[in-house]
Amino acid sequence: MPQLDPSPWFLIFTYSWLIFLTVIPPKVLAHSFPNEPQGQATEKPKTTSWDWPWS
């Protein structure tokens, strides 16, 4: 049965993975997001206490 002979298929498999691993990662890593995340402020916002009318 020729499909059980791994010699041509293993070479094709290896070359295809080498191509995928050399072409795709630089394209993915070169992707930039349009909106970069902003860092949170370190100071807390000033809040005022609420005077409840029934207390």
The 8 nearest C-alpha neighbors of each residue, nearest first, counted from 0:
[[1, 2, 3, 4, 5, 6, 8, 7],
 [0, 2, 3, 4, 5, 6, 7, 8],
 [3, 1, 4, 0, 5, 8, 7, 6],
 [4, 2, 1, 0, 5, 6, 8, 7],
 [3, 5, 1, 2, 6, 7, 0, 8],
 [6, 4, 8, 9, 7, 3, 2, 10],
 [5, 7, 9, 8, 4, 10, 11, 3],
 [8, 6, 10, 9, 5, 11, 4, 12],
 [9, 7, 11, 5, 10, 6, 12, 4],
 [8, 10, 12, 11, 5, 7, 6, 13],
 [9, 11, 13, 12, 8, 7, 14, 6],
 [12, 10, 8, 14, 9, 13, 15, 7],
 [11, 13, 9, 15, 10, 14, 8, 16],
 [14, 12, 10, 16, 11, 15, 9, 17],
 [15, 13, 17, 11, 16, 12, 10, 18],
 [14, 16, 18, 12, 17, 13, 11, 19],
 [17, 15, 19, 13, 18, 14, 20, 12],
 [16, 18, 14, 20, 15, 19, 21, 13],
 [17, 19, 15, 21, 16, 20, 22, 14],
 [20, 18, 16, 22, 17, 21, 23, 15],
 [21, 19, 17, 18, 22, 16, 23, 24],
 [20, 22, 18, 19, 23, 17, 24, 25],
 [23, 21, 19, 20, 18, 24, 25, 26],
 [22, 24, 26, 19, 25, 20, 21, 27],
 [25, 23, 27, 26, 28, 22, 20, 21],
 [26, 24, 28, 27, 23, 29, 22, 21],
 [27, 25, 29, 23, 24, 28, 30, 22],
 [26, 28, 24, 29, 25, 30, 23, 31],
 [27, 29, 25, 30, 26, 24, 31, 23],
 [30, 28, 26, 27, 25, 31, 24, 32],
 [31, 29, 28, 27, 26, 32, 25, 33],
 [32, 30, 29, 33, 28, 35, 34, 27],
 [31, 33, 34, 35, 30, 36, 29, 28],
 [32, 34, 35, 31, 30, 36, 37, 29],
 [35, 33, 32, 36, 37, 31, 30, 38],
 [34, 36, 32, 33, 37, 31, 38, 30],
 [37, 35, 34, 38, 32, 39, 33, 31],
 [38, 36, 35, 39, 34, 40, 41, 33],
 [37, 39, 40, 36, 41, 35, 42, 34],
 [40, 38, 41, 37, 42, 36, 43, 44],
 [39, 41, 42, 38, 43, 44, 37, 36],
 [40, 42, 39, 43, 38, 44, 37, 45],
 [43, 41, 40, 44, 45, 39, 38, 46],
 [42, 44, 45, 41, 40, 46, 39, 47],
 [45, 43, 46, 42, 40, 41, 47, 39],
 [44, 46, 43, 47, 42, 48, 41, 40],
 [47, 45, 44, 48, 43, 49, 42, 50],
 [46, 48, 49, 45, 50, 44, 43, 51],
 [49, 47, 50, 46, 51, 45, 52, 44],
 [48, 50, 51, 47, 52, 46, 54, 53],
 [51, 49, 52, 48, 54, 53, 47, 46],
 [50, 52, 53, 54, 49, 48, 47, 46],
 [53, 51, 54, 50, 49, 48, 47, 46],
 [54, 52, 51, 50, 49, 48, 47, 46],
 [53, 51, 52, 50, 49, 48, 47, 46]]
